[in-house]
């Protein structure tokens, strides 16, 4: 019999002082061995904080051009303190640095025809790159008019490809979109990818299932992992193309978001958003900076749903979080939270409890 596990607010908070040029809501955080990495697009900078000492320990400021230029920073992947990978939004170049901030290597590659360059975003449908041998596995986007995608076309499209870190050669791996994702009609088809102890797992915007395989060479299998707080039948992309309907679909309909792996507890956390009844465009747009209620599901290493927790709006910023040996820390700098502090990153610890 499975033991129910869910996340519960502990009341324990963690705060880091920030300077006047650092927003108190991040684009996204990365962690490595007790260090918290924050990326600042507007300054082409990576900040490194010591979690135990709650302080800034280093800034890595990068030039856009020149001998040490890296273009415009978009995403990072901290493989080790000696191997920090930098990614732009569209340039097919990967930069390798370390905590010195010196660019040690540039790797140019050619994205497969019909696909984007590596899409490494610090918080949007998180999909951290995965290193396997001498290859870097990265999420990609298939090009084309969104509204013209059919189930057949999408099911033949890849979510990931591999970049050889020695010579820049690129190859597809065997992880395509589910063969029935658009069977009932058009849906937003953004995936979030997480590598667990022995699985690569995907969660998609509009599907209660998760998809998994033990390697990139195997075809994906599926498992139902739906939230009780979401509509049983998830909405389809509105056919009219009107802005209000599209915004409602993307921001107020039942949907899944980030999937992340907790290596300390061998668990997965699946973030989800319940349906909201909002018809005012300004209120919908405000959800981007002031998120509504959300859910975090807890899945075990076999992708069984152990439990889930509903969080009311107004306290947490669900796209600002990091996993630590203590548990899951989520930002409490929601604009409507009285504890919101413009001079600090502030987090509350959510701990896994057994029921």
KOLDOVO-594245 format. One record per residue (C-alpha): x, y, z; residue number from 0; residue in one letter. Coordinates in steps of 0.05 Angstrom, whole numbers, padded with zeros to 5 digits. Each point is the difference from the previous one (the first is absolute). Example, Ala and Ser with C-alpha at 12.3 -4.5 7.8 and 13.67 -1.06 7.14 Angstrom:
<atoms>
<atom X="00246" Y="-00090" Z="00156" resi="0" resn="a"/>
<atom X="00027" Y="00069" Z="-00013" resi="1" resn="s"/>
</atoms>
This chain:
<atoms>
<atom X="00000" Y="00000" Z="00000" resi="0" resn="x"/>
<atom X="00026" Y="00069" Z="-00019" resi="1" resn="x"/>
<atom X="00013" Y="00051" Z="00054" resi="2" resn="x"/>
<atom X="-00032" Y="00067" Z="-00015" resi="3" resn="x"/>
<atom X="00051" Y="00055" Z="-00005" resi="4" resn="x"/>
<atom X="-00013" Y="00073" Z="-00012" resi="5" resn="x"/>
<atom X="00034" Y="00067" Z="00008" resi="6" resn="x"/>
<atom X="-00016" Y="00043" Z="00060" resi="7" resn="x"/>
<atom X="00021" Y="00071" Z="00017" resi="8" resn="x"/>
<atom X="00050" Y="-00002" Z="00057" resi="9" resn="x"/>
<atom X="00000" Y="00073" Z="00020" resi="10" resn="x"/>
<atom X="00076" Y="-00001" Z="-00008" resi="11" resn="x"/>
<atom X="00023" Y="00057" Z="-00044" resi="12" resn="x"/>
<atom X="00066" Y="00013" Z="-00035" resi="13" resn="x"/>
<atom X="00022" Y="00069" Z="-00024" resi="14" resn="x"/>
<atom X="00057" Y="00029" Z="-00042" resi="15" resn="x"/>
<atom X="00015" Y="00074" Z="-00004" resi="16" resn="x"/>
<atom X="00002" Y="00026" Z="-00071" resi="17" resn="x"/>
<atom X="00025" Y="00065" Z="-00031" resi="18" resn="x"/>
<atom X="-00042" Y="00055" Z="-00031" resi="19" resn="x"/>
<atom X="00009" Y="-00028" Z="-00070" resi="20" resn="x"/>
<atom X="-00024" Y="-00070" Z="00015" resi="21" resn="x"/>
<atom X="-00075" Y="-00014" Z="-00003" resi="22" resn="x"/>
<atom X="-00026" Y="-00038" Z="00060" resi="23" resn="x"/>
<atom X="-00035" Y="-00048" Z="-00047" resi="24" resn="x"/>
<atom X="00049" Y="-00039" Z="-00041" resi="25" resn="x"/>
<atom X="-00004" Y="-00027" Z="-00071" resi="26" resn="x"/>
<atom X="00018" Y="-00066" Z="00033" resi="27" resn="x"/>
<atom X="00050" Y="-00033" Z="00047" resi="28" resn="x"/>
<atom X="00050" Y="-00057" Z="-00006" resi="29" resn="x"/>
<atom X="00036" Y="-00034" Z="00058" resi="30" resn="x"/>
<atom X="00064" Y="-00039" Z="00007" resi="31" resn="x"/>
<atom X="00030" Y="-00026" Z="00065" resi="32" resn="x"/>
<atom X="-00027" Y="00053" Z="00046" resi="33" resn="x"/>
<atom X="00005" Y="00057" Z="-00050" resi="34" resn="x"/>
<atom X="-00059" Y="00037" Z="-00031" resi="35" resn="x"/>
<atom X="00009" Y="00028" Z="-00071" resi="36" resn="x"/>
<atom X="-00042" Y="00058" Z="-00025" resi="37" resn="x"/>
<atom X="00001" Y="00026" Z="-00071" resi="38" resn="x"/>
<atom X="-00010" Y="00074" Z="-00018" resi="39" resn="x"/>
<atom X="-00016" Y="00008" Z="-00073" resi="40" resn="x"/>
<atom X="00002" Y="00076" Z="00001" resi="41" resn="x"/>
<atom X="00071" Y="00000" Z="00027" resi="42" resn="x"/>
<atom X="00027" Y="-00063" Z="-00034" resi="43" resn="x"/>
<atom X="00018" Y="-00023" Z="00069" resi="44" resn="x"/>
<atom X="-00002" Y="-00062" Z="00044" resi="45" resn="x"/>
<atom X="-00003" Y="00010" Z="00075" resi="46" resn="x"/>
<atom X="00023" Y="-00055" Z="00048" resi="47" resn="x"/>
<atom X="-00028" Y="-00003" Z="00071" resi="48" resn="x"/>
<atom X="00022" Y="-00044" Z="00057" resi="49" resn="x"/>
<atom X="-00063" Y="-00032" Z="00028" resi="50" resn="x"/>
<atom X="00028" Y="-00017" Z="00069" resi="51" resn="x"/>
<atom X="00029" Y="00069" Z="00011" resi="52" resn="x"/>
<atom X="-00057" Y="00036" Z="-00036" resi="53" resn="x"/>
<atom X="00046" Y="00046" Z="-00038" resi="54" resn="x"/>
<atom X="00025" Y="00019" Z="-00069" resi="55" resn="x"/>
<atom X="00068" Y="-00030" Z="-00012" resi="56" resn="x"/>
<atom X="00014" Y="00016" Z="-00073" resi="57" resn="x"/>
<atom X="-00024" Y="00035" Z="-00062" resi="58" resn="x"/>
<atom X="00017" Y="-00025" Z="-00070" resi="59" resn="x"/>
<atom X="-00009" Y="00057" Z="-00049" resi="60" resn="x"/>
<atom X="00006" Y="-00017" Z="-00073" resi="61" resn="x"/>
<atom X="00014" Y="00043" Z="-00061" resi="62" resn="x"/>
<atom X="-00047" Y="-00006" Z="-00059" resi="63" resn="x"/>
<atom X="00054" Y="00007" Z="-00052" resi="64" resn="x"/>
<atom X="00075" Y="-00007" Z="-00008" resi="65" resn="x"/>
<atom X="00049" Y="-00053" Z="00020" resi="66" resn="x"/>
<atom X="-00039" Y="-00017" Z="00063" resi="67" resn="x"/>
<atom X="-00069" Y="00016" Z="-00028" resi="68" resn="x"/>
<atom X="-00058" Y="-00048" Z="00009" resi="69" resn="x"/>
<atom X="-00055" Y="00039" Z="-00035" resi="70" resn="x"/>
<atom X="-00063" Y="00010" Z="00042" resi="71" resn="x"/>
<atom X="-00007" Y="-00049" Z="00057" resi="72" resn="x"/>
<atom X="-00065" Y="-00040" Z="00000" resi="73" resn="x"/>
<atom X="00013" Y="-00063" Z="00040" resi="74" resn="x"/>
<atom X="00053" Y="-00036" Z="00040" resi="75" resn="x"/>
<atom X="00015" Y="-00071" Z="00021" resi="76" resn="x"/>
<atom X="00046" Y="-00013" Z="00059" resi="77" resn="x"/>
<atom X="00029" Y="-00069" Z="-00012" resi="78" resn="x"/>
<atom X="00056" Y="00013" Z="00050" resi="79" resn="x"/>
<atom X="00037" Y="00061" Z="00026" resi="80" resn="x"/>
<atom X="00051" Y="-00013" Z="-00055" resi="81" resn="x"/>
<atom X="-00052" Y="-00010" Z="-00055" resi="82" resn="x"/>
<atom X="-00054" Y="00053" Z="-00004" resi="83" resn="x"/>
<atom X="-00035" Y="00001" Z="-00068" resi="84" resn="x"/>
<atom X="-00029" Y="00065" Z="-00027" resi="85" resn="x"/>
<atom X="-00054" Y="00004" Z="-00053" resi="86" resn="x"/>
<atom X="-00030" Y="00056" Z="-00042" resi="87" resn="x"/>
<atom X="-00071" Y="00003" Z="-00024" resi="88" resn="x"/>
<atom X="00014" Y="-00013" Z="-00074" resi="89" resn="x"/>
<atom X="00075" Y="-00002" Z="-00014" resi="90" resn="x"/>
<atom X="00024" Y="-00072" Z="-00013" resi="91" resn="x"/>
<atom X="00059" Y="00007" Z="00047" resi="92" resn="x"/>
<atom X="00013" Y="-00030" Z="00069" resi="93" resn="x"/>
<atom X="00050" Y="00035" Z="00045" resi="94" resn="x"/>
<atom X="00038" Y="-00035" Z="00055" resi="95" resn="x"/>
<atom X="00023" Y="00038" Z="00061" resi="96" resn="x"/>
<atom X="00013" Y="-00012" Z="00074" resi="97" resn="x"/>
<atom X="-00005" Y="00041" Z="00064" resi="98" resn="x"/>
<atom X="00056" Y="00046" Z="-00026" resi="99" resn="x"/>
<atom X="-00048" Y="00026" Z="-00053" resi="100" resn="x"/>
<atom X="00053" Y="-00011" Z="-00054" resi="101" resn="x"/>
<atom X="-00026" Y="-00031" Z="-00065" resi="102" resn="x"/>
<atom X="00041" Y="-00063" Z="-00008" resi="103" resn="x"/>
<atom X="-00033" Y="-00028" Z="-00062" resi="104" resn="x"/>
<atom X="-00050" Y="00014" Z="-00055" resi="105" resn="x"/>
<atom X="-00037" Y="-00055" Z="-00035" resi="106" resn="x"/>
<atom X="-00037" Y="00016" Z="-00063" resi="107" resn="x"/>
<atom X="-00052" Y="-00049" Z="-00026" resi="108" resn="x"/>
<atom X="-00054" Y="-00001" Z="-00054" resi="109" resn="x"/>
<atom X="-00071" Y="-00010" Z="00025" resi="110" resn="x"/>
<atom X="-00038" Y="-00054" Z="-00039" resi="111" resn="x"/>
<atom X="-00041" Y="00026" Z="-00058" resi="112" resn="x"/>
<atom X="-00069" Y="00021" Z="00023" resi="113" resn="x"/>
<atom X="00020" Y="00006" Z="00073" resi="114" resn="x"/>
<atom X="00024" Y="00055" Z="00047" resi="115" resn="x"/>
<atom X="00067" Y="00006" Z="00034" resi="116" resn="x"/>
<atom X="00005" Y="-00028" Z="00070" resi="117" resn="x"/>
<atom X="-00056" Y="00029" Z="00042" resi="118" resn="x"/>
<atom X="00027" Y="00008" Z="00070" resi="119" resn="x"/>
<atom X="-00045" Y="00047" Z="00040" resi="120" resn="x"/>
<atom X="00012" Y="00010" Z="00075" resi="121" resn="x"/>
<atom X="-00074" Y="-00007" Z="00020" resi="122" resn="x"/>
<atom X="-00047" Y="-00011" Z="-00059" resi="123" resn="x"/>
<atom X="-00018" Y="-00074" Z="-00005" resi="124" resn="x"/>
<atom X="00067" Y="-00018" Z="00032" resi="125" resn="x"/>
<atom X="00040" Y="-00050" Z="-00041" resi="126" resn="x"/>
<atom X="00072" Y="00001" Z="00024" resi="127" resn="x"/>
<atom X="00051" Y="-00028" Z="-00050" resi="128" resn="x"/>
<atom X="00024" Y="-00070" Z="00015" resi="129" resn="x"/>
<atom X="00072" Y="-00023" Z="-00011" resi="130" resn="x"/>
<atom X="00007" Y="-00073" Z="-00022" resi="131" resn="x"/>
<atom X="00071" Y="-00020" Z="-00019" resi="132" resn="x"/>
<atom X="00027" Y="00051" Z="-00048" resi="133" resn="x"/>
<atom X="-00070" Y="00026" Z="-00020" resi="134" resn="x"/>
<atom X="-00044" Y="00056" Z="00027" resi="135" resn="x"/>
<atom X="-00074" Y="-00015" Z="-00006" resi="136" resn="x"/>
<atom X="-00041" Y="00063" Z="-00009" resi="137" resn="x"/>
<atom X="-00073" Y="00018" Z="-00009" resi="138" resn="x"/>
<atom X="-00021" Y="00030" Z="-00067" resi="139" resn="x"/>
<atom X="-00060" Y="00030" Z="-00034" resi="140" resn="x"/>
<atom X="-00027" Y="-00024" Z="-00066" resi="141" resn="x"/>
<atom X="-00010" Y="00057" Z="-00049" resi="142" resn="x"/>
<atom X="-00065" Y="00016" Z="-00035" resi="143" resn="x"/>
<atom X="-00067" Y="00035" Z="00006" resi="144" resn="x"/>
<atom X="-00028" Y="-00022" Z="00067" resi="145" resn="x"/>
<atom X="-00072" Y="-00003" Z="-00025" resi="146" resn="x"/>
<atom X="00018" Y="-00044" Z="-00059" resi="147" resn="x"/>
<atom X="00027" Y="-00057" Z="00042" resi="148" resn="x"/>
<atom X="-00038" Y="-00066" Z="-00006" resi="149" resn="x"/>
<atom X="00006" Y="-00060" Z="00044" resi="150" resn="x"/>
<atom X="00039" Y="-00037" Z="-00054" resi="151" resn="x"/>
<atom X="00049" Y="00057" Z="-00009" resi="152" resn="x"/>
<atom X="00012" Y="00010" Z="00074" resi="153" resn="x"/>
<atom X="00008" Y="-00075" Z="00014" resi="154" resn="x"/>
<atom X="00057" Y="-00002" Z="-00051" resi="155" resn="x"/>
<atom X="00035" Y="00060" Z="00034" resi="156" resn="x"/>
<atom X="00057" Y="-00005" Z="00049" resi="157" resn="x"/>
<atom X="00003" Y="00033" Z="00069" resi="158" resn="x"/>
<atom X="00075" Y="-00010" Z="00010" resi="159" resn="x"/>
<atom X="00064" Y="-00007" Z="-00039" resi="160" resn="x"/>
<atom X="00072" Y="-00016" Z="00019" resi="161" resn="x"/>
<atom X="00060" Y="00045" Z="-00011" resi="162" resn="x"/>
<atom X="00069" Y="-00032" Z="-00001" resi="163" resn="x"/>
<atom X="00043" Y="00041" Z="00047" resi="164" resn="x"/>
<atom X="00064" Y="-00018" Z="-00038" resi="165" resn="x"/>
<atom X="-00018" Y="00018" Z="-00071" resi="166" resn="x"/>
<atom X="-00069" Y="00033" Z="00002" resi="167" resn="x"/>
<atom X="-00034" Y="-00054" Z="-00041" resi="168" resn="x"/>
<atom X="-00075" Y="-00005" Z="00013" resi="169" resn="x"/>
<atom X="-00045" Y="-00060" Z="-00001" resi="170" resn="x"/>
<atom X="-00072" Y="-00014" Z="00018" resi="171" resn="x"/>
<atom X="-00017" Y="-00047" Z="00057" resi="172" resn="x"/>
<atom X="-00062" Y="-00043" Z="00005" resi="173" resn="x"/>
<atom X="-00044" Y="00046" Z="00041" resi="174" resn="x"/>
<atom X="-00057" Y="00028" Z="-00043" resi="175" resn="x"/>
<atom X="-00064" Y="00032" Z="00021" resi="176" resn="x"/>
<atom X="-00055" Y="-00049" Z="00021" resi="177" resn="x"/>
<atom X="-00034" Y="-00032" Z="-00059" resi="178" resn="x"/>
<atom X="-00069" Y="00022" Z="00023" resi="179" resn="x"/>
<atom X="00013" Y="00067" Z="00033" resi="180" resn="x"/>
<atom X="-00041" Y="00039" Z="-00052" resi="181" resn="x"/>
<atom X="-00048" Y="-00057" Z="-00016" resi="182" resn="x"/>
<atom X="-00060" Y="00040" Z="00027" resi="183" resn="x"/>
<atom X="00023" Y="00068" Z="-00026" resi="184" resn="x"/>
<atom X="00054" Y="00052" Z="00007" resi="185" resn="x"/>
<atom X="00032" Y="00011" Z="00068" resi="186" resn="x"/>
<atom X="00061" Y="00039" Z="00023" resi="187" resn="x"/>
<atom X="00055" Y="-00052" Z="-00005" resi="188" resn="x"/>
<atom X="00057" Y="00027" Z="00043" resi="189" resn="x"/>
<atom X="00036" Y="-00055" Z="00040" resi="190" resn="x"/>
<atom X="00039" Y="00002" Z="00065" resi="191" resn="x"/>
<atom X="00055" Y="-00052" Z="00007" resi="192" resn="x"/>
<atom X="00032" Y="-00028" Z="00063" resi="193" resn="x"/>
<atom X="00053" Y="-00054" Z="00009" resi="194" resn="x"/>
<atom X="-00010" Y="-00044" Z="00060" resi="195" resn="x"/>
<atom X="00041" Y="-00056" Z="00029" resi="196" resn="x"/>
<atom X="-00016" Y="-00048" Z="-00057" resi="197" resn="x"/>
<atom X="-00050" Y="00036" Z="-00045" resi="198" resn="x"/>
<atom X="-00008" Y="00059" Z="-00046" resi="199" resn="x"/>
<atom X="-00070" Y="00027" Z="00012" resi="200" resn="x"/>
<atom X="-00043" Y="00051" Z="-00038" resi="201" resn="x"/>
<atom X="-00061" Y="00039" Z="00021" resi="202" resn="x"/>
<atom X="-00039" Y="00039" Z="-00053" resi="203" resn="x"/>
<atom X="-00045" Y="00060" Z="00006" resi="204" resn="x"/>
<atom X="-00065" Y="-00035" Z="-00018" resi="205" resn="x"/>
<atom X="00005" Y="-00072" Z="00021" resi="206" resn="x"/>
<atom X="-00014" Y="-00035" Z="00067" resi="207" resn="x"/>
<atom X="00051" Y="-00053" Z="-00018" resi="208" resn="x"/>
<atom X="00075" Y="00002" Z="00008" resi="209" resn="x"/>
<atom X="00046" Y="-00032" Z="-00051" resi="210" resn="x"/>
<atom X="00064" Y="-00037" Z="00016" resi="211" resn="x"/>
<atom X="00056" Y="-00045" Z="-00022" resi="212" resn="x"/>
<atom X="00062" Y="-00029" Z="00033" resi="213" resn="x"/>
<atom X="00045" Y="00028" Z="-00056" resi="214" resn="x"/>
<atom X="-00002" Y="00047" Z="-00059" resi="215" resn="x"/>
<atom X="00002" Y="-00058" Z="-00048" resi="216" resn="x"/>
<atom X="-00064" Y="-00032" Z="00025" resi="217" resn="x"/>
<atom X="-00069" Y="00022" Z="-00021" resi="218" resn="x"/>
<atom X="-00041" Y="00037" Z="00051" resi="219" resn="x"/>
<atom X="-00053" Y="-00035" Z="00042" resi="220" resn="x"/>
<atom X="-00057" Y="00035" Z="00036" resi="221" resn="x"/>
<atom X="-00031" Y="-00001" Z="00069" resi="222" resn="x"/>
<atom X="-00061" Y="00037" Z="00026" resi="223" resn="x"/>
<atom X="00021" Y="00052" Z="00052" resi="224" resn="x"/>
<atom X="-00059" Y="00048" Z="00002" resi="225" resn="x"/>
<atom X="-00017" Y="00052" Z="00052" resi="226" resn="x"/>
<atom X="-00066" Y="-00002" Z="00036" resi="227" resn="x"/>
<atom X="-00001" Y="00076" Z="-00002" resi="228" resn="x"/>
<atom X="00001" Y="00005" Z="-00076" resi="229" resn="x"/>
<atom X="-00058" Y="-00010" Z="-00048" resi="230" resn="x"/>
<atom X="-00006" Y="-00073" Z="-00020" resi="231" resn="x"/>
<atom X="-00005" Y="00021" Z="-00073" resi="232" resn="x"/>
<atom X="00053" Y="00052" Z="-00016" resi="233" resn="x"/>
<atom X="-00019" Y="00056" Z="-00047" resi="234" resn="x"/>
<atom X="00022" Y="00004" Z="-00073" resi="235" resn="x"/>
<atom X="00035" Y="00059" Z="-00031" resi="236" resn="x"/>
<atom X="-00055" Y="00050" Z="-00021" resi="237" resn="x"/>
<atom X="-00014" Y="-00003" Z="-00074" resi="238" resn="x"/>
<atom X="-00021" Y="00073" Z="-00009" resi="239" resn="x"/>
<atom X="00069" Y="00029" Z="00011" resi="240" resn="x"/>
<atom X="-00026" Y="00059" Z="00040" resi="241" resn="x"/>
<atom X="00049" Y="00028" Z="00050" resi="242" resn="x"/>
<atom X="-00045" Y="-00005" Z="00061" resi="243" resn="x"/>
<atom X="-00017" Y="-00072" Z="-00014" resi="244" resn="x"/>
<atom X="00072" Y="-00018" Z="-00011" resi="245" resn="x"/>
<atom X="00022" Y="00036" Z="00063" resi="246" resn="x"/>
<atom X="-00054" Y="-00035" Z="00040" resi="247" resn="x"/>
<atom X="00022" Y="-00068" Z="-00026" resi="248" resn="x"/>
<atom X="00074" Y="00012" Z="00015" resi="249" resn="x"/>
<atom X="-00009" Y="00033" Z="00068" resi="250" resn="x"/>
<atom X="-00067" Y="-00021" Z="00031" resi="251" resn="x"/>
<atom X="-00015" Y="-00070" Z="-00025" resi="252" resn="x"/>
<atom X="00019" Y="-00064" Z="00036" resi="253" resn="x"/>
<atom X="00071" Y="-00017" Z="-00020" resi="254" resn="x"/>
<atom X="00066" Y="-00031" Z="00022" resi="255" resn="x"/>
<atom X="00065" Y="00039" Z="00006" resi="256" resn="x"/>
<atom X="00069" Y="-00018" Z="00028" resi="257" resn="x"/>
<atom X="00021" Y="-00071" Z="00016" resi="258" resn="x"/>
<atom X="00062" Y="-00005" Z="00044" resi="259" resn="x"/>
<atom X="00038" Y="-00056" Z="00033" resi="260" resn="x"/>
<atom X="00021" Y="00002" Z="00073" resi="261" resn="x"/>
<atom X="00064" Y="-00042" Z="00005" resi="262" resn="x"/>
<atom X="00002" Y="00004" Z="00076" resi="263" resn="x"/>
<atom X="-00067" Y="-00036" Z="00008" resi="264" resn="x"/>
<atom X="-00004" Y="-00036" Z="-00068" resi="265" resn="x"/>
<atom X="-00066" Y="00034" Z="-00015" resi="266" resn="x"/>
<atom X="-00029" Y="00041" Z="-00057" resi="267" resn="x"/>
<atom X="-00040" Y="00064" Z="00010" resi="268" resn="x"/>
<atom X="-00052" Y="00017" Z="-00053" resi="269" resn="x"/>
<atom X="-00026" Y="00072" Z="00001" resi="270" resn="x"/>
<atom X="-00071" Y="00012" Z="-00026" resi="271" resn="x"/>
<atom X="-00051" Y="00056" Z="-00004" resi="272" resn="x"/>
<atom X="-00075" Y="-00008" Z="00011" resi="273" resn="x"/>
<atom X="-00051" Y="00035" Z="-00044" resi="274" resn="x"/>
<atom X="-00016" Y="00073" Z="00017" resi="275" resn="x"/>
<atom X="-00064" Y="00036" Z="-00020" resi="276" resn="x"/>
<atom X="00030" Y="00065" Z="-00024" resi="277" resn="x"/>
<atom X="-00024" Y="00038" Z="-00062" resi="278" resn="x"/>
<atom X="00033" Y="00068" Z="00009" resi="279" resn="x"/>
<atom X="00062" Y="00005" Z="-00044" resi="280" resn="x"/>
<atom X="00037" Y="00045" Z="00049" resi="281" resn="x"/>
<atom X="-00011" Y="-00050" Z="00057" resi="282" resn="x"/>
<atom X="00024" Y="-00057" Z="-00044" resi="283" resn="x"/>
<atom X="00063" Y="00038" Z="-00019" resi="284" resn="x"/>
<atom X="00013" Y="00014" Z="00074" resi="285" resn="x"/>
<atom X="00005" Y="-00075" Z="00013" resi="286" resn="x"/>
<atom X="00067" Y="00001" Z="-00035" resi="287" resn="x"/>
<atom X="00031" Y="00040" Z="00057" resi="288" resn="x"/>
<atom X="-00051" Y="-00017" Z="00055" resi="289" resn="x"/>
<atom X="-00016" Y="-00074" Z="-00008" resi="290" resn="x"/>
<atom X="-00065" Y="-00030" Z="00024" resi="291" resn="x"/>
<atom X="-00009" Y="-00064" Z="00039" resi="292" resn="x"/>
<atom X="00042" Y="-00061" Z="-00019" resi="293" resn="x"/>
<atom X="00012" Y="-00072" Z="00018" resi="294" resn="x"/>
<atom X="00064" Y="-00039" Z="00012" resi="295" resn="x"/>
<atom X="-00007" Y="-00075" Z="-00008" resi="296" resn="x"/>
<atom X="00049" Y="-00051" Z="00030" resi="297" resn="x"/>
<atom X="00017" Y="-00061" Z="-00043" resi="298" resn="x"/>
<atom X="00045" Y="-00058" Z="00020" resi="299" resn="x"/>
<atom X="00055" Y="-00030" Z="-00043" resi="300" resn="x"/>
<atom X="-00052" Y="-00044" Z="-00035" resi="301" resn="x"/>
<atom X="-00041" Y="00062" Z="-00016" resi="302" resn="x"/>
<atom X="-00057" Y="-00018" Z="00047" resi="303" resn="x"/>
<atom X="-00035" Y="00061" Z="00028" resi="304" resn="x"/>
<atom X="00011" Y="-00002" Z="00075" resi="305" resn="x"/>
<atom X="-00037" Y="00064" Z="00016" resi="306" resn="x"/>
<atom X="-00009" Y="00073" Z="-00019" resi="307" resn="x"/>
<atom X="-00008" Y="00067" Z="00034" resi="308" resn="x"/>
<atom X="-00043" Y="00059" Z="-00021" resi="309" resn="x"/>
<atom X="00031" Y="00068" Z="00014" resi="310" resn="x"/>
<atom X="-00044" Y="00062" Z="00001" resi="311" resn="x"/>
<atom X="00019" Y="00061" Z="-00040" resi="312" resn="x"/>
<atom X="00036" Y="00059" Z="00031" resi="313" resn="x"/>
<atom X="00060" Y="-00030" Z="00036" resi="314" resn="x"/>
<atom X="00045" Y="-00041" Z="-00046" resi="315" resn="x"/>
<atom X="00033" Y="00010" Z="-00067" resi="316" resn="x"/>
<atom X="-00003" Y="-00071" Z="-00026" resi="317" resn="x"/>
<atom X="00051" Y="00011" Z="-00056" resi="318" resn="x"/>
<atom X="00052" Y="00024" Z="00050" resi="319" resn="x"/>
<atom X="00025" Y="-00061" Z="00038" resi="320" resn="x"/>
<atom X="00059" Y="-00045" Z="00013" resi="321" resn="x"/>
<atom X="00011" Y="-00069" Z="00029" resi="322" resn="x"/>
<atom X="00047" Y="-00007" Z="00060" resi="323" resn="x"/>
<atom X="00017" Y="-00056" Z="00048" resi="324" resn="x"/>
<atom X="-00049" Y="00033" Z="00049" resi="325" resn="x"/>
<atom X="-00058" Y="-00003" Z="-00050" resi="326" resn="x"/>
<atom X="-00033" Y="00043" Z="-00053" resi="327" resn="x"/>
<atom X="00009" Y="00075" Z="00008" resi="328" resn="x"/>
<atom X="-00052" Y="00044" Z="-00035" resi="329" resn="x"/>
<atom X="00003" Y="00076" Z="-00005" resi="330" resn="x"/>
<atom X="-00049" Y="00038" Z="00044" resi="331" resn="x"/>
<atom X="00011" Y="00066" Z="-00038" resi="332" resn="x"/>
<atom X="-00069" Y="-00001" Z="-00031" resi="333" resn="x"/>
<atom X="-00022" Y="00072" Z="-00013" resi="334" resn="x"/>
<atom X="-00062" Y="-00010" Z="00044" resi="335" resn="x"/>
<atom X="00038" Y="-00030" Z="00058" resi="336" resn="x"/>
<atom X="00010" Y="00049" Z="00058" resi="337" resn="x"/>
<atom X="00067" Y="-00035" Z="00013" resi="338" resn="x"/>
<atom X="00025" Y="00017" Z="-00070" resi="339" resn="x"/>
<atom X="00067" Y="00034" Z="00006" resi="340" resn="x"/>
<atom X="00030" Y="00039" Z="-00058" resi="341" resn="x"/>
<atom X="00070" Y="-00004" Z="00031" resi="342" resn="x"/>
<atom X="00003" Y="-00075" Z="00008" resi="343" resn="x"/>
<atom X="-00011" Y="-00067" Z="-00032" resi="344" resn="x"/>
<atom X="-00047" Y="-00032" Z="00051" resi="345" resn="x"/>
<atom X="-00020" Y="-00073" Z="00000" resi="346" resn="x"/>
<atom X="-00042" Y="-00046" Z="00043" resi="347" resn="x"/>
<atom X="00019" Y="-00072" Z="00011" resi="348" resn="x"/>
<atom X="-00051" Y="-00052" Z="-00023" resi="349" resn="x"/>
<atom X="00014" Y="-00068" Z="00032" resi="350" resn="x"/>
<atom X="-00024" Y="-00068" Z="-00022" resi="351" resn="x"/>
<atom X="-00044" Y="-00030" Z="00054" resi="352" resn="x"/>
<atom X="-00032" Y="-00069" Z="00005" resi="353" resn="x"/>
<atom X="-00074" Y="-00006" Z="00014" resi="354" resn="x"/>
</atoms>
